[in-house]
Amino acid sequence: MRLRIEVEALRRERIRLEAGVGRARQEIAALAADDPVVLRDALRGAEEGRGAAEAELVSAEESLAQAGETHRSAAEAARIARERHARGNRAWRDSATEVDRLRRESEEEDRARLDLERRIGEAERIVSEGHAMRPEDAVASLGEEDSVESLQRRSDLVVRRLGLLGRVNLLAVGELQALQYRHDFMVRELEDVRGARRDLQDVIADVDRRIAELFEAAFHDVAAAFSGLFATLFPGGEGRLTLTDPDDPLGAGIEVEARPGGKRVKRLSLLSGGERSLAALALLFAVFTARPSPFYLMDEVEAALDDVNLTRFLEAAKGFAATSQILIVTHQKRTMETADVLYGVAMRGDGASTVISQRLAEVPAV
């Protein structure tokens, strides 16, 4: 920059000197027209000034040439410097590119190392959990024939098989544990239910057995009482109770065989209405006899009986009155005469019902 300024100054000085020479020539021409002596003096002075100016001009031209050479040298040096700078920039860019490449390679190596460490850890975990052995023992178990190529082939095969299995559900382990816990819980619940079912079956079997025993005992007692009462209510007759299926007493039905005296029939459907009623009363009294109760209630059970059968019924009822209370709803006069107390319902004049009771022992004989 400084060299350019000096060259420019020399150029301006040269222009100034050339302008001075021109003015001097003009002045000489003017003086020559006026006075030759003055012209000679002026010419002499001008020549001297010219010589000095030419000397300065030569010196300026030499300085200018030298400055030009210096300028060319400086320009060459600047060119060389620019080339060096460009080469330096290219080298810097190349170095930066190489540094970036090396950094990327380093990052890739770090990622590969981390991935390898992760895979090694996963492999160690799989070996530990799946094979119940340490990774060192697993490595030691590999034979010499297990080369890297064979292991790689086996690994590729495993990878293909895993690919066929599809995506791995990372929550499957937790779900399996929850389902396993649920399964174990349900198994325990099922065992409890089965145990309770067995207990209930045992209880039901015991209850059925007990019911069967009680039924058989009650049936035998009722059957025995029925035979005796039937003979009482039907003099000369024969009555019997049988099971339709003796092997299954709880599921079997009961057949009533009734044969009044002087008749051959045994089926109730072939008896008259009064006989059927009296046979039913014999069965009812047999139940009362086998399993006594302190109170009995009967509703017009003797309505279909004739006088003879009614007498037999009343005699049988008196036998139970000694140990139990019997309440009979009846319209039969003879039944009322046999009772100890009568209870009746009458309607008063206002339409309301009223209950009337009377002990027959307190009624004076007529």
C-alpha positions in Angstrom: 0.0 0.0 0.0 2.8 2.4 0.9 4.6 1.6 -2.4 1.5 2.5 -4.4 1.4 5.9 -2.6 5.0 6.7 -3.4 4.5 5.7 -7.1 1.5 8.0 -7.3 3.5 10.9 -5.7 6.3 10.4 -8.3 3.8 10.6 -11.1 2.3 13.8 -9.8 5.8 15.3 -9.4 6.6 14.3 -13.1 3.4 16.0 -14.3 4.3 19.1 -12.2 7.8 19.3 -13.7 6.6 18.8 -17.2 4.1 21.6 -16.6 6.9 23.8 -15.3 9.0 23.2 -18.4 6.0 24.2 -20.6 5.5 27.4 -18.7 9.3 28.2 -18.9 9.2 27.7 -22.7 6.2 30.1 -22.9 8.0 32.7 -20.8 11.2 32.4 -23.0 9.1 32.9 -26.1 7.6 36.0 -24.6 10.9 37.4 -23.5 12.5 36.8 -26.9 9.9 39.0 -28.4 10.8 41.9 -26.0 14.5 41.9 -25.2 17.2 39.6 -26.6 19.6 40.2 -23.7 16.9 39.5 -21.2 16.1 36.6 -23.4 19.5 35.2 -23.3 19.7 35.6 -19.5 16.3 34.1 -19.2 17.3 31.4 -21.7 20.4 30.7 -19.8 18.5 30.5 -16.6 15.9 28.5 -18.2 18.5 26.1 -19.6 19.9 25.8 -16.2 16.5 25.3 -14.8 15.8 22.9 -17.6 18.9 20.9 -16.9 18.0 20.8 -13.3 14.4 19.8 -14.2 15.6 17.2 -16.6 17.9 15.9 -14.0 15.0 15.8 -11.6 12.9 14.2 -14.3 15.5 11.6 -15.0 15.8 11.0 -11.3 12.0 10.8 -11.0 11.9 8.4 -14.0 14.6 6.3 -12.4 12.7 6.4 -9.1 9.5 5.6 -11.0 11.2 2.7 -12.8 12.6 1.6 -9.6 9.2 2.0 -8.0 7.7 0.0 -10.9 10.2 -2.7 -10.4 9.5 -2.7 -6.7 5.8 -2.7 -7.5 6.3 -5.7 -9.8 8.3 -7.4 -7.1 5.7 -6.6 -4.5 2.9 -7.7 -6.9 4.8 -11.0 -7.5 5.3 -11.3 -3.8 1.6 -10.6 -3.2 0.7 -13.2 -5.9 3.0 -15.7 -4.3 1.5 -14.8 -0.9 -2.0 -15.2 -2.3 -1.1 -18.6 -3.8 0.4 -19.6 -0.5 -2.7 -18.3 1.3 -4.9 -20.2 -1.1 -2.9 -23.4 -0.6 -3.1 -22.8 3.1 -6.8 -22.4 2.9 -7.1 -25.5 0.8 -4.9 -27.4 3.3 -7.0 -26.0 6.2 -10.2 -27.1 4.5 -8.7 -30.5 3.7 -7.5 -30.7 7.3 -11.0 -29.6 8.6 -12.6 -32.2 6.3 -10.2 -34.9 7.5 -10.9 -33.8 11.1 -14.7 -34.1 10.5 -14.2 -37.5 8.9 -12.1 -38.6 11.8 -14.6 -37.2 14.3 -17.4 -39.0 12.5 -15.4 -42.2 12.4 -14.7 -41.8 16.1 -18.4 -41.2 16.8 -19.3 -44.3 14.7 -16.7 -46.3 16.6 -18.2 -45.1 19.9 -21.7 -46.0 18.8 -20.5 -49.4 17.6 -18.6 -49.9 20.8 -21.7 -49.0 22.9 -23.9 -51.2 20.7 -21.4 -54.0 21.0 -21.3 -53.6 24.8 -25.1 -53.6 24.8 -25.3 -56.7 22.7 -22.7 -58.4 24.9 -24.7 -57.4 28.0 -27.9 -58.8 26.4 -26.1 -62.0 25.4 -24.7 -62.4 28.9 -28.2 -61.9 30.3 -29.7 -64.4 27.9 -27.1 -66.9 28.7 -27.5 -66.3 32.4 -31.3 -66.5 32.4 -31.9 -68.9 29.6 -29.1 -71.4 30.3 -28.5 -70.8 34.0 -24.8 -70.5 33.5 -22.2 -67.7 33.6 -21.0 -66.1 30.3 -17.4 -67.3 31.0 -18.6 -70.9 31.3 -20.7 -70.5 28.1 -17.6 -69.2 26.2 -15.5 -72.1 27.7 -18.1 -74.6 26.5 -17.5 -73.6 22.9 -15.4 -76.2 21.1 -12.5 -75.5 18.7 -14.8 -76.4 15.8 -17.0 -73.5 16.7 -15.2 -71.0 14.5 -16.3 -67.4 13.9 -17.8 -68.4 10.5 -19.9 -71.2 12.1 -21.0 -69.0 14.9 -21.9 -66.3 12.4 -24.0 -68.8 10.4 -25.7 -69.9 13.6 -26.3 -66.2 14.5 -27.8 -65.5 11.0 -30.0 -68.5 11.4 -31.2 -67.3 14.8 -31.8 -63.8 13.3 -33.9 -65.3 10.5 -35.9 -67.3 13.0 -36.4 -64.2 15.1 -37.6 -62.4 12.0 -40.2 -65.1 11.4 -41.4 -64.6 14.9 -42.2 -61.0 14.2 -41.8 -58.0 16.4 -40.9 -58.6 20.0 -43.4 -57.5 22.6 -41.3 -55.9 25.2 -44.2 -56.0 27.7 -44.6 -59.7 27.2 -42.4 -60.6 30.2 -44.5 -58.4 32.5 -47.7 -59.7 31.0 -46.5 -63.3 31.4 -45.7 -62.7 35.1 -49.1 -61.1 35.6 -50.8 -64.0 33.8 -48.7 -66.5 35.7 -49.8 -64.9 38.9 -53.4 -64.9 37.8 -53.1 -68.5 36.6 -51.6 -69.6 40.0 -54.3 -67.7 41.8 -57.0 -69.4 39.7 -55.5 -72.8 40.1 -55.6 -72.3 43.9 -59.1 -71.1 43.6 -60.0 -74.1 41.5 -58.5 -76.4 44.0 -60.4 -74.7 46.8 -63.6 -75.0 44.7 -62.9 -78.6 44.0 -62.2 -79.2 47.7 -65.4 -77.4 48.6 -67.3 -79.4 45.9 -65.9 -82.7 47.4 -66.9 -81.6 50.8 -70.4 -80.6 49.6 -70.7 -84.0 47.8 -69.7 -85.7 51.0 -72.2 -83.6 52.9 -74.9 -84.3 50.3 -74.1 -88.0 50.3 -74.2 -88.0 54.1 -77.5 -86.1 54.1 -78.9 -88.4 51.4 -77.8 -91.4 53.4 -79.3 -89.9 56.6 -82.5 -89.0 54.7 -82.7 -92.5 53.3 -82.2 -94.0 56.7 -84.9 -91.7 58.2 -87.2 -92.3 55.3 -86.8 -96.1 55.5 -87.3 -96.0 59.3 -90.4 -93.8 58.9 -91.7 -95.8 56.0 -91.4 -99.1 58.0 -93.1 -97.5 61.0 -95.9 -96.0 58.9 -96.4 -99.2 56.9 -96.6 -101.2 60.2 -99.1 -98.7 61.7 -101.1 -98.7 58.4 -101.5 -102.4 58.4 -102.9 -102.3 62.0 -105.1 -99.3 61.5 -106.5 -100.6 58.2 -107.5 -103.8 60.0 -109.2 -101.7 62.7 -111.1 -99.5 60.2 -111.8 -102.4 57.8 -112.5 -105.4 60.0 -111.3 -108.5 58.2 -109.5 -106.4 55.6 -105.8 -106.1 54.8 -103.8 -103.0 53.9 -100.1 -102.7 53.0 -97.7 -100.0 51.8 -94.9 -100.9 49.3 -92.2 -99.0 47.4 -92.3 -99.0 43.6 -88.4 -99.3 43.6 -87.0 -100.7 46.8 -83.4 -100.1 45.5 -84.1 -96.3 45.3 -86.3 -95.4 48.2 -85.9 -91.7 47.8 -86.8 -91.7 44.2 -89.4 -94.4 44.3 -93.2 -94.0 44.7 -95.4 -95.5 47.4 -98.2 -97.9 46.5 -101.2 -98.4 48.8 -102.7 -101.8 48.6 -106.1 -101.9 50.3 -108.4 -105.0 50.4 -111.5 -104.5 52.5 -113.0 -107.6 54.2 -114.9 -109.8 51.8 -113.4 -108.2 48.7 -110.5 -109.3 46.4 -109.6 -105.9 45.0 -106.4 -104.2 46.1 -106.4 -101.0 44.0 -107.9 -97.8 45.5 -109.5 -96.8 42.2 -111.8 -99.9 42.5 -113.1 -99.0 45.9 -116.1 -96.8 46.7 -115.8 -93.2 47.6 -116.4 -93.9 51.3 -113.9 -96.8 51.3 -111.3 -94.6 49.6 -111.8 -91.9 52.1 -111.5 -94.3 55.0 -108.3 -95.9 53.5 -106.8 -92.4 53.2 -107.7 -91.8 56.8 -106.0 -95.1 57.8 -102.9 -93.8 56.0 -103.2 -90.4 57.8 -103.6 -92.0 61.2 -100.7 -94.3 60.5 -98.5 -91.2 60.0 -99.9 -89.8 63.2 -99.0 -93.1 65.0 -95.5 -93.4 63.5 -94.6 -89.7 64.2 -96.9 -88.3 66.9 -97.6 -84.6 67.1 -99.3 -82.6 70.0 -101.8 -81.1 67.6 -103.8 -82.3 64.6 -106.1 -80.3 62.2 -108.5 -82.0 59.8 -111.0 -80.4 57.5 -114.2 -82.4 56.8 -112.2 -85.6 56.3 -115.3 -87.6 57.3 -117.8 -85.9 55.0 -118.0 -88.9 52.6 -118.3 -91.6 55.3 -121.5 -93.5 56.0 -122.6 -94.1 59.6 -120.7 -97.3 60.0 -117.4 -96.0 58.7 -118.0 -92.7 60.6 -118.3 -94.7 63.8 -115.0 -96.4 63.1 -113.3 -93.0 62.3 -114.6 -91.5 65.5 -113.3 -94.4 67.5 -109.9 -94.1 66.0 -109.8 -90.3 66.6 -110.7 -90.8 70.2 -107.6 -93.0 70.5 -105.4 -90.0 69.5 -107.3 -87.5 71.7 -105.8 -89.1 74.7 -102.3 -87.8 73.8 -102.9 -85.0 71.3 -105.3 -82.2 70.6 -107.5 -82.8 67.5 -109.3 -79.9 65.7 -111.8 -81.1 63.1 -113.8 -78.8 60.8 -117.1 -80.7 60.2 -120.8 -80.5 59.5 -121.4 -84.0 60.8 -123.7 -84.0 63.9 -122.2 -87.2 65.3 -118.7 -85.8 65.0 -119.9 -82.7 67.0 -121.5 -84.9 69.6 -118.2 -86.7 70.1 -116.2 -83.5 70.6 -115.3 -82.0 74.0 -115.6 -78.4 72.9 -117.5 -76.8 70.0 -116.5 -73.7 68.2 -118.9 -72.0 65.9 -119.0 -68.8 63.8 -122.3 -66.9 63.7 -123.3 -63.6 62.1 -124.7 -60.9 64.4 -127.5 -58.5 63.4 -125.0 -55.8 62.4 -123.4 -58.2 59.9 -120.3 -58.8 61.9 -119.1 -62.4 62.6 -118.7 -63.7 66.1 -117.1 -66.8 67.5 -119.2 -69.0 69.8 -117.6 -71.8 72.0 -119.2 -74.4 74.2 -117.8 -77.2 76.3 -120.2 -80.1 75.9 -119.4 -81.4 79.4 -121.0 -78.2 80.9 -124.2 -78.7 78.9 -126.9 -80.4 81.1 -128.3 -83.6 79.7 -131.8 -83.4 78.2 
